[in-house]
Amino acid sequence: MLNFCIHVPEGAVPKDGPSAGVTIITALVSALSNNKVKHNVAMTGEITLAGRVLPIGGLKEKSLSAYRAGIDTIIIPKGNEKDLSKLPKSIMSKLNFILVSDVKEVLENALIGDEKNDD
């Protein structure tokens, strides 16, 4: 039996809103299913109790940080599609954005699954 304790204290890490929801659920599903998360993927998005992925703030800053960290794929809420136009073209050409509207789409794009590698 696995036990999980999720503790996100308000002062621990700078954050603006619940945008780590998709990341937390992906980590939990990964741990429970033994499917690894792809190494080149970052993600952001609020998640509802029904599994819908809601838009977030700060997409430009989050995307630039992911790019600087060597990430080439970012999973974002479909509701943030309009915000992609605010990113520098030089960065947009080097990143692959995957637009999602529910948790199932997040997991399909974030987890390796039965594949032997994540390339």
C-alpha positions in Angstrom: 0.0 0.0 0.0 1.3 3.4 -0.9 0.8 6.4 1.3 0.9 9.9 -0.1 1.1 13.2 1.8 0.8 16.3 -0.3 1.8 19.5 1.6 2.1 22.8 -0.2 2.7 25.4 2.4 1.8 28.9 1.4 5.3 30.3 2.0 7.5 27.4 0.7 7.8 28.1 -3.0 6.7 31.3 -4.8 3.5 30.5 -6.7 0.5 32.3 -8.1 -2.6 30.3 -7.8 -3.3 26.6 -8.2 -1.3 26.1 -11.5 0.6 23.0 -10.2 -2.6 20.9 -10.2 -1.7 19.0 -13.4 1.8 18.5 -12.3 0.7 17.0 -8.9 -1.8 14.6 -10.5 0.7 13.5 -13.1 3.3 12.7 -10.4 0.6 10.7 -8.4 -0.5 8.7 -11.5 3.2 8.1 -12.4 3.9 6.8 -8.9 0.8 4.6 -8.8 1.1 3.2 -12.3 4.9 2.9 -12.5 4.9 4.9 -15.7 7.6 7.5 -15.9 7.1 11.1 -16.8 8.9 12.2 -20.0 12.1 14.0 -19.1 11.7 16.8 -21.6 8.1 17.9 -20.6 7.0 20.7 -18.4 3.3 21.4 -17.5 1.1 23.9 -15.9 -2.6 24.1 -15.3 -5.3 24.2 -12.7 -7.4 21.1 -12.4 -11.1 20.8 -11.4 -12.6 18.0 -9.4 -14.1 16.8 -12.7 -10.7 16.7 -14.3 -11.0 19.7 -16.5 -7.8 21.8 -17.0 -8.3 25.5 -16.5 -6.2 28.5 -17.7 -3.3 29.8 -15.6 -1.5 33.1 -15.3 2.2 33.8 -16.0 2.5 31.6 -19.1 5.2 33.8 -20.6 7.4 33.6 -17.5 6.8 29.9 -17.0 7.6 29.1 -20.7 10.8 31.1 -20.5 11.9 29.3 -17.4 11.2 25.9 -19.0 13.2 26.9 -22.0 16.1 28.0 -19.9 16.0 24.7 -18.1 16.3 22.8 -21.4 12.7 21.7 -21.7 11.4 21.5 -25.2 7.7 20.5 -24.7 5.2 22.3 -22.5 1.7 21.1 -21.7 -0.6 24.0 -21.2 -4.4 24.6 -20.8 -6.3 25.1 -24.1 -7.7 28.2 -22.5 -4.2 29.8 -22.6 -3.8 29.4 -26.4 -4.3 33.2 -26.9 -1.4 33.9 -24.6 1.1 32.1 -26.9 1.2 35.2 -29.1 2.9 37.1 -26.2 6.0 34.8 -26.3 9.1 35.9 -28.3 9.1 34.3 -31.7 12.7 33.1 -31.1 11.4 31.0 -28.1 8.2 29.9 -29.8 10.2 28.2 -32.6 12.1 26.1 -30.1 9.2 24.9 -27.9 6.4 22.5 -28.6 3.2 23.5 -26.9 0.6 20.9 -26.3 -2.9 22.3 -25.6 -5.1 20.2 -23.3 -8.5 20.5 -21.8 -8.7 17.6 -19.4 -6.5 15.4 -17.3 -6.6 12.4 -19.7 -4.9 14.5 -22.3 -2.3 15.6 -19.8 -1.4 12.1 -18.9 -1.4 10.9 -22.5 1.2 13.5 -23.3 3.2 13.5 -20.1 3.7 9.8 -19.3 5.9 7.4 -21.2 3.5 4.5 -20.7 4.5 1.2 -22.3 7.2 2.8 -24.5 10.8 1.8 -23.9 12.0 5.4 -23.9 10.7 8.9 -24.1 12.4 10.3 -27.2 
